[in-house]
Amino acid sequence: DVVIDGLFGSGLNEKLLGGYTSLSRQINDSGAYVVSIDIPSGLFGEYNTDNILRNVIHANLTLAISFPRFSFFFEETAKCVGEWKVLDIGLDNEAIAQTPASYFLIDEQGVRETLKKRNPFTTKDDYGRACFVAGSFGMMGAAVLATRAAMRSGLGLAKLHAPQCGYLIAQTAVPEALFSGDEHKCVITRIPDVKGYTMAIGPGIGRDEQTMDALEVYLRKAKRPIVLDADALNCIAERRSMLNDIPRDSIITPHAKEFDRLFGDHMTDEERLLKAVEMAQVAKIVIVLKGHYTKIVRPDGRVFVNATGNPGMATAGSGDVLTGIITALLAQGLHSSVAASIGCFVHGYAGNLARRKVGEMGLTASDIVDNLGEAFKLIMEEK
């Protein structure tokens, strides 16, 4: 009925061979409920690119000792792990803190300690300004979602630069934001250089040649970190030379397909992450590799994993909301790497709150925005 697997721990660095392979396959074929201690035997703690996963024990439940292992967070290896829980065995916290590491799990305590409570003697000027270059004919929803999310994430002032067709939509849907109209009625043809504003470019801008030209011109002049998402990344993928002009410490937020358009096709989550680590270091940018267990790759090669969120967030506009949150945090003075990590955590946290109210099937991007205020409130409450 139940198999308890304690053959090998996370220190294993060689593939299972011989009798161990036979035993692993026998367990997998037995139909029993499998509980693995620390890690499923045969699975490596980090990367499994060269491993043979069919020879690894496939657990229904993994009881990780003190920490989840990095390999738990990849689609191709998660099927070996099943459900996982962490067992605290009382390891010394000081020793843990002094241990060098390249992979980190974002948690609520770390987010709470980073976000600052507001001083009563403040104005909107103390909480940053952000300009969203977003929207086009038929895709103004993306611009609205990003801007609304930013205003729900503590931003002092938002400006939306969009085609003229978006004027009534934006002023009605986000009355708190300023509107800057492009010269064109339907697409972006100019990206303004707004001093004192944190720039976010991409949600719903499309891939018109005029829009690509405007982005190319802007990136050549840009000096401060910016947030690039959605169609901005697709435009760059069509003109790869723009990759070299992205300012240092900027944040790009591709999902798997957008990432592959930028950096070539990849067969697995592991391959994609390894490429992201390489490119973040080369370009000196932060890469937010979106998906289940979004991974935030910093320019120093460290990877931060976000475990909040749920399948209901796999819906149109969810990424635009994330762009708004990250941009607002960046505008409030957080470093790019920190803004990206906290933004992903809060985004997933709000999505989980929305799931409690409407379920996964009925969840929309607007539901995530509507729960951002409560998400920040709950995270910042002293536990």
C-alpha positions in Angstrom: 0.0 0.0 0.0 2.7 2.5 1.0 6.4 2.6 0.1 8.7 4.8 2.1 11.7 5.8 0.0 14.9 6.7 1.9 17.5 5.3 -0.4 19.4 8.5 -1.4 19.2 12.1 -0.3 19.9 15.4 -2.1 23.6 14.9 -2.1 23.4 12.3 -4.9 25.4 13.3 -8.0 25.3 10.2 -10.1 22.5 8.5 -12.0 21.0 5.4 -10.5 22.4 2.2 -12.1 21.9 -1.6 -11.9 19.9 -2.9 -9.1 18.9 0.6 -7.9 17.3 1.3 -11.3 15.4 -2.0 -11.2 14.2 -1.3 -7.7 13.1 2.3 -8.6 11.1 1.0 -11.6 9.5 -1.8 -9.5 8.4 0.8 -7.0 7.0 3.1 -9.7 5.1 0.2 -11.3 3.7 -1.1 -8.0 0.8 1.3 -7.7 1.7 2.0 -4.1 1.5 5.4 -2.5 5.2 6.6 -2.3 6.6 8.8 0.4 10.1 10.0 -0.2 12.3 11.3 2.6 14.1 14.6 1.7 14.0 14.0 -2.1 12.9 11.1 -4.4 15.8 8.7 -4.7 17.7 9.3 -8.0 16.7 12.9 -8.4 19.5 15.5 -8.1 19.0 18.5 -5.9 19.5 21.1 -8.6 19.7 20.4 -12.3 18.7 17.1 -13.9 19.5 17.8 -17.5 21.7 14.7 -17.8 19.6 12.5 -15.5 17.2 9.7 -16.7 14.0 10.6 -15.0 12.2 7.4 -15.8 14.7 5.7 -13.5 14.0 8.1 -10.6 11.5 7.1 -7.9 8.2 9.0 -8.6 6.8 10.0 -5.2 3.3 11.0 -4.3 4.6 13.0 -1.3 8.1 14.3 -0.6 9.0 15.3 2.9 11.9 17.7 2.4 14.3 18.1 5.3 14.5 21.8 6.3 14.2 23.2 2.7 12.6 22.3 -0.6 15.3 21.4 -3.2 15.7 23.6 -6.3 14.8 20.7 -8.6 11.2 20.7 -7.1 10.5 23.8 -9.1 10.8 22.6 -12.7 7.9 21.2 -14.7 9.9 18.1 -15.9 11.1 17.1 -12.4 8.0 18.1 -10.4 6.3 14.9 -11.5 8.9 12.9 -9.6 8.3 15.0 -6.4 4.5 15.0 -6.2 3.2 17.1 -3.3 6.0 18.4 -1.1 6.2 19.5 2.5 9.1 20.8 4.5 10.1 19.2 7.8 11.9 21.4 10.3 14.5 19.4 12.1 15.9 22.3 14.0 19.0 23.2 12.0 20.9 26.3 13.3 19.6 29.4 11.7 22.9 31.3 12.0 24.7 28.5 10.2 22.0 28.5 7.5 22.4 32.3 7.0 26.2 32.0 6.7 26.0 29.2 4.1 26.6 30.4 0.5 23.7 29.8 -1.9 22.7 30.6 -5.4 19.0 29.7 -5.1 16.4 31.3 -2.8 12.7 30.9 -2.1 10.9 34.2 -1.6 8.8 34.1 1.6 6.3 36.4 3.3 8.7 37.4 6.1 11.3 38.6 3.7 8.8 40.6 1.8 7.3 42.1 4.9 10.7 43.2 6.2 11.5 44.9 2.9 8.3 46.8 2.4 8.2 50.0 4.5 5.3 51.3 6.5 4.2 54.8 5.4 5.2 57.9 7.2 2.1 60.1 7.9 3.9 63.2 6.7 4.2 62.2 3.1 2.7 63.1 -0.3 2.3 61.3 -3.6 5.7 62.6 -4.6 7.3 60.3 -2.0 6.0 57.2 -3.7 7.3 57.5 -7.2 6.0 58.2 -10.6 5.6 55.7 -13.4 4.8 56.1 -17.1 3.3 53.2 -19.0 3.8 53.0 -22.7 1.0 50.6 -23.5 -2.1 49.8 -25.6 -3.1 50.0 -29.2 -6.4 49.7 -31.1 -8.2 46.6 -29.7 -5.7 46.1 -26.9 -6.3 48.9 -24.5 -7.3 46.4 -21.8 -3.6 45.5 -21.3 -2.8 49.2 -20.7 -5.6 49.6 -18.2 -4.7 46.5 -16.2 -1.1 47.5 -15.9 -1.9 51.0 -14.8 -4.6 49.9 -12.4 -2.3 47.4 -10.8 0.4 50.0 -10.3 -2.1 52.3 -8.6 -3.1 49.4 -6.3 0.6 48.8 -5.4 1.4 52.1 -3.6 2.5 54.2 -6.6 2.2 58.0 -6.1 1.4 59.0 -9.7 0.8 57.1 -12.9 0.8 58.3 -16.5 -0.4 56.3 -19.5 1.0 57.0 -22.9 -1.2 55.4 -25.5 -2.7 55.9 -29.0 -5.5 58.5 -29.2 -8.1 55.7 -29.5 -7.4 54.9 -25.8 -8.3 58.3 -24.4 -11.9 57.7 -23.3 -11.1 54.1 -22.2 -8.2 55.1 -20.0 -9.9 58.2 -18.5 -12.9 56.1 -17.6 -11.3 52.9 -16.5 -8.3 54.5 -14.6 -9.4 58.0 -13.6 -6.5 58.2 -11.2 -3.9 58.2 -14.0 -2.8 61.0 -16.3 -3.2 60.3 -20.1 -0.6 61.2 -22.7 -1.8 60.8 -26.2 0.4 59.5 -29.1 0.2 61.3 -32.4 -1.3 58.2 -34.0 -4.9 57.1 -33.4 -4.2 53.4 -33.3 -0.6 52.5 -32.5 2.4 53.9 -30.5 4.7 55.9 -32.8 6.6 57.8 -30.1 7.9 56.9 -26.6 8.2 60.1 -24.5 11.3 60.8 -22.5 9.6 61.7 -19.2 12.0 62.9 -16.6 11.4 61.7 -13.1 9.3 58.8 -14.2 10.0 55.0 -14.1 9.2 53.7 -17.5 7.3 50.5 -18.4 6.9 49.5 -22.0 5.0 46.8 -23.8 1.5 45.7 -22.6 -0.7 45.7 -25.7 1.5 47.9 -27.9 1.4 45.4 -30.8 4.2 45.0 -33.4 3.6 47.7 -35.9 6.7 48.9 -37.7 6.2 52.4 -36.3 6.1 51.0 -32.8 9.3 49.0 -33.3 11.0 52.1 -34.7 9.9 54.1 -31.6 11.1 51.4 -29.2 14.5 51.2 -31.0 15.0 55.0 -30.8 14.0 55.1 -27.2 16.3 52.2 -26.1 19.3 53.8 -27.7 18.9 56.9 -25.5 17.6 55.2 -22.3 19.9 55.3 -19.3 17.7 54.4 -16.3 16.3 50.9 -15.6 13.0 50.2 -17.4 10.5 47.4 -17.3 9.9 45.6 -20.7 7.1 43.2 -21.1 4.8 41.5 -23.6 4.9 43.1 -27.1 8.0 45.1 -26.2 9.8 41.8 -25.9 8.2 40.6 -29.2 9.4 43.7 -31.0 13.0 43.1 -29.6 12.8 39.5 -30.8 12.2 40.7 -34.3 15.1 43.2 -34.1 17.7 41.4 -31.9 20.1 44.3 -31.9 17.8 46.1 -29.5 18.9 43.6 -26.8 22.2 45.3 -26.6 20.6 48.7 -25.9 18.5 47.6 -22.8 19.8 49.7 -19.9 21.6 48.0 -17.1 19.4 46.7 -14.2 16.3 46.8 -16.4 13.6 44.1 -15.9 12.3 41.9 -18.6 9.3 39.7 -17.9 8.9 37.0 -20.6 6.8 33.8 -20.4 8.3 30.7 -21.9 7.3 31.5 -25.6 8.5 35.1 -25.4 11.8 34.0 -23.8 12.3 31.5 -26.7 11.6 34.1 -29.3 14.3 36.3 -27.7 17.0 33.6 -26.9 16.2 30.6 -29.1 14.1 27.4 -28.6 14.5 25.4 -25.4 13.2 22.0 -24.7 12.8 22.1 -20.9 12.4 24.5 -18.0 15.9 23.7 -16.9 17.4 24.6 -20.2 15.5 27.9 -20.3 16.6 28.8 -16.8 20.3 28.1 -17.5 20.1 30.4 -20.6 18.3 33.0 -18.5 21.2 32.9 -15.9 23.7 33.4 -18.7 21.8 36.2 -20.4 21.1 38.1 -17.1 24.8 38.1 -16.4 25.9 39.1 -19.9 23.3 41.9 -20.3 23.3 42.9 -16.6 19.5 42.8 -16.4 16.9 41.1 -14.3 14.9 38.4 -16.1 11.6 37.4 -14.7 10.9 34.0 -16.2 7.1 33.7 -15.8 5.2 30.5 -15.1 4.3 28.1 -12.3 7.1 28.9 -9.9 8.2 32.1 -11.6 12.0 32.4 -11.4 13.6 35.9 -11.0 17.2 35.8 -12.3 19.5 38.5 -11.1 22.5 39.9 -12.9 24.8 38.3 -10.3 23.5 34.8 -11.3 21.4 34.2 -8.2 17.9 32.9 -8.8 14.9 33.7 -6.6 11.9 31.3 -6.8 8.3 32.5 -6.2 5.9 29.8 -5.0 2.7 31.9 -4.7 0.0 31.8 -7.3 -2.4 29.2 -8.8 -3.5 27.8 -12.2 -6.5 30.2 -12.3 -3.9 33.0 -13.0 -3.2 31.4 -16.4 -5.5 33.9 -18.0 -5.2 36.9 -20.4 -4.0 40.1 -18.7 -2.3 38.4 -15.7 1.1 39.3 -17.0 0.1 43.0 -17.5 -1.0 43.1 -13.9 2.5 41.8 -12.9 4.1 44.5 -15.0 2.1 47.2 -13.1 3.1 45.8 -9.7 6.8 45.6 -10.5 6.9 49.0 -12.1 5.2 50.6 -9.0 7.7 49.0 -6.6 10.6 50.1 -8.8 9.3 53.6 -8.9 9.1 53.6 -5.1 12.8 53.2 -4.9 13.3 49.4 -4.6 16.2 48.0 -6.5 15.3 46.2 -9.7 16.1 42.7 -8.4 14.1 43.3 -5.2 11.1 45.0 -7.0 10.8 42.0 -9.3 10.9 39.4 -6.5 8.4 41.2 -4.3 6.2 42.0 -7.3 6.0 38.3 -8.2 5.2 37.3 -4.6 2.5 39.9 -4.2 1.0 39.1 -7.6 0.6 35.4 -6.7 -0.6 36.2 -3.2 -3.4 38.4 -4.7 -4.2 35.7 -7.1 -4.6 33.2 -4.2 -6.9 35.6 -2.5 -9.0 35.9 -5.7 -9.2 32.1 -6.0 -10.8 31.9 -2.5 -13.5 34.2 -3.7 -14.2 33.2 -7.3 -12.4 29.8 -7.8 -9.8 29.0 -10.4 -12.2 28.7 -13.3 -13.7 32.1 -12.8 -10.6 34.0 -12.0 -9.7 37.0 -14.3 -6.8 39.5 -14.3 -9.1 42.1 -12.9 -9.8 39.9 -9.9 -6.0 40.0 -9.2 -6.0 43.8 -9.3 -9.0 44.0 -7.0 -7.2 41.9 -4.4 -3.9 43.7 -4.4 -4.8 46.1 -1.7 -5.8 43.2 0.7 -2.6 41.3 -0.3 -0.3 44.1 0.7 -2.3 44.7 3.9 -2.1 41.0 4.9 1.6 40.7 4.0 2.5 43.7 6.1 0.6 42.8 9.2 2.7 41.6 12.0 2.3 37.9 12.5 
